[in-house]
Amino acid sequence: MRSFPADLTRTQQEWNATYRQLAERPGRTELRRRLYRLSSRLFFHPYWQHRRPNPAAWWELRALERPATDLPERSHR
């Protein structure tokens, strides 16, 4: 598992929480705007400056807040 900067993981956790709130209360403009801002902060974070994020890196970053039992099995080929 990769080691991500603390501010990047914090932003991802905020993104996850905002996404859950939006799922519970769809149509909330302020939540959609916050999700958009957080998405931009995640994608353009300096951590990715020299290595563009690949799907595996995004998956690991998003999975940080979930307990191991909640993670789906992934097959590595």
N, C-alpha and C positions, 0 to 999 in steps of 0.2 A: 504494500500500500504506500502511496506517495505521501509526502509531507507537504501540506499546503500552508501558506502564511495565515496567521491568526485572523487578520482583517478579511481575507478572502473567505475563510470558513464562516466567519461571523456574517458576512454579506449573504452567503448561501443559506445560512440558517434563517436570516430575515426574509429571504426570498421564499423559502419553504413555508414559513409562517404566514406570509402575505398570501401565498397561493392557496393555502388551506382556508384562510378567511374569505377569500374571493369565491372559493368553491361553496362555502356555506352561505354567502350573501352575494350571489351573482348580480352583475349590473352596477356595482359600486364603482363609480368613476375614480374616486380617490385611490382605491385599492388597485385598479388597473394601471393608473399612472405610477403608483409606487412600484408595482411589479415591473413596469417598463424601465424605470430608473435603476432598480436593482439589477435587472438583466444587463443593462449597459455597463454598470459597475463591474459585474462579474466577467463579462466578455472582454472588456478593455482593461482589466486589472494588469498592473505591471508584471505580475508573475508570468503572464502569457506572452510577454514581449518577445522573448527569444524562442519560445516553443508554443506554437499554436495549439490550442486545446483539441485533443482528439476525443472521440466518443467515450473511450475508456476512462480518460481523465475526468470528463464531466460526470460520468457515472460514479466514480469514486468520490468526487467532491459532493455530489448530491446525497450519497449514501452515508456520509459521516455522521449525521445526526440520528440515523435509524439504528436500533439495536441489531445485532448480527442475525437474530432469529427472524427479522422482518425482511431480510434481503433475499431476493429470488436467486435460485441456483443459476450459475452461468457456466456454460460449457466453453472451455478454452480449446481451440483447435490448433 
